[in-house]
Amino acid sequence: MAENKKTRITVEINRTRYTIVGDESEEHVKEVARLVNDKMEEVRSANQHLDTSRLAVLTALNTMNDYVKLKKEHETLLAMLEEDK
């Protein structure tokens, strides 16, 4: 039985250190953490008075909004490719 080796990577998001355990490469985890941190800074710059919980929720909402838009665009492109076959 093959054993999946979990990696432990420490990252900093919003001035707090987190240890992430998972199957992804260190480079991938660090990139994702950087993107989350960048998005939090973007949201914070629009409203300096957000507490951490509100900042996290608004960051999640913004990120999921971007994700849903990209997913729909991806589905549209796949449908166009299917039509061309």
Backbone hydrogen bonds, N-H to C=O, Kabsch-Sander energy under -0.5 kcal/mol:
donor,donor_aa,acceptor,acceptor_aa,energy
4,N,2,A,-0.5
5,K,3,E,-0.5
6,K,4,N,-0.6
7,T,22,G,-3.4
9,I,7,T,-0.5
9,I,20,I,-2.6
11,V,9,I,-0.5
11,V,18,Y,-3.0
13,I,16,T,-2.8
16,T,13,I,-1.3
18,Y,11,V,-3.1
20,I,9,I,-3.6
20,I,18,Y,-0.6
22,G,7,T,-2.0
29,V,25,S,-2.4
30,K,26,E,-2.6
31,E,27,E,-2.2
32,V,28,H,-2.6
33,A,29,V,-2.6
34,R,30,K,-2.3
35,L,31,E,-2.4
36,V,32,V,-2.4
37,N,33,A,-2.7
38,D,34,R,-2.8
39,K,35,L,-2.4
40,M,36,V,-2.4
41,E,37,N,-2.3
42,E,38,D,-2.2
43,V,39,K,-2.5
44,R,40,M,-2.8
45,S,41,E,-2.2
46,A,42,E,-0.9
46,A,43,V,-0.7
47,N,43,V,-0.9
47,N,44,R,-0.7
50,L,47,N,-1.2
55,L,51,D,-2.7
56,A,52,T,-2.6
57,V,53,S,-2.3
58,L,54,R,-2.7
59,T,55,L,-2.2
60,A,56,A,-2.5
61,L,57,V,-2.6
62,N,58,L,-2.5
63,T,59,T,-2.6
64,M,60,A,-2.8
65,N,61,L,-2.2
66,D,62,N,-2.1
67,Y,63,T,-2.4
68,V,64,M,-2.9
69,K,65,N,-2.1
70,L,66,D,-2.4
71,K,67,Y,-2.8
72,K,68,V,-2.3
73,E,69,K,-2.2
74,H,70,L,-2.6
75,E,71,K,-2.6
76,T,72,K,-2.3
77,L,73,E,-2.4
78,L,74,H,-2.5
79,A,75,E,-2.2
80,M,76,T,-2.2
81,L,77,L,-2.2
82,E,78,L,-2.2
83,E,79,A,-2.0
84,D,80,M,-1.5
85,K,81,L,-0.5
85,K,82,E,-0.9
